[in-house]
Structure formats: C-alpha cells, structure tokens
Amino acid sequence: MKNASINRYTSYCRSLNNLIKSRDKNPKDDMVIEATVQRFTLSFDLSWKVMKDILTEYMGVLDFATGSPRETLQTAFSNGIISDDLWLQMLRVRNRLAHDYDGVIAMEQFHQIVGGFCDMMLRLKEEACKYYVDGERF
C-alpha cells in the first residue's frame, strides 16, 4: 500500500507543478481556463487523497470516512496536516466547477485558484514531504 501512497504523492507534486504554470497565463487566452480547471481538479483530488494516506498509513488515524473529501479535510485539519479551513472552500469551488458548463465560475475563481488555493496546496506539499523521502518516512 505504501507504494501506492508514494506514487500518489509523486503524482500530486507533478500535478501541482502543472497547475502553477497557470499563474503566468492570461485567463482570456484560449484554453487557459479549461486547462487550469482540469489541473486544479486533479491537484485537489490528489491532495485530499495524500492527506488520507498520511492519516491512515503514517499516523494510524482510522476513525473517519476515508472516501469522503470533506471528512478527510476535517480530520487532516484536526491532526495538524493542514492549518487552514479554506480547504473546505476549495472543496466547494471544486464541486461547483464540476457543473460549470459555460465557464463563468471558472473565470470568477481563476485568480483564487492560481493564488490562494495554489499556495495552500504548496504548503500541503511541503508538509507531506516530511512523510515521503526516498519512499520512506523519516
């Protein structure tokens, strides 16, 4: 199971690096909004799964619904993996974007995604790297 966890963390880092590239793009340019939403959604989904892996595999916390992003975020917050309740706002935005067929929500949220949300995911990356060094916890 730890190999899957390590692979998920590696995928999260790659996905987040791709999302960061959107920071320097003009949201009015063709395909930037769509690419940013796709990168954000993937990064967010991997982020809560990385939190779940840390909680279950490294901290031994098992008393939460591991398939629920909301519960995972709340449990990660109470166990000090994340320190900002804006993660729940990020979850709400991610859920709204799933039904944003005309791109209005994506355009409204673009700067929040590449700004504050990206910064929070970078902090998680730094926190999570404490658990993943050469495939082992240190």
Buried (B, 14 or more C-beta within 10 A) or exposed (E): EEEEBBEBBBBBBEBBEBBBEBEEBEBEEEEBBEBBBBBBBBBBBBBBBBBBBBBBBBBEBEEBEBEEBBBBBBBBBEBEBBEBEBBBBBBEBBEEBEEBEEBEBBBEBBEBBBEBBBEBBBEBBEBBEEBBEEEEEE
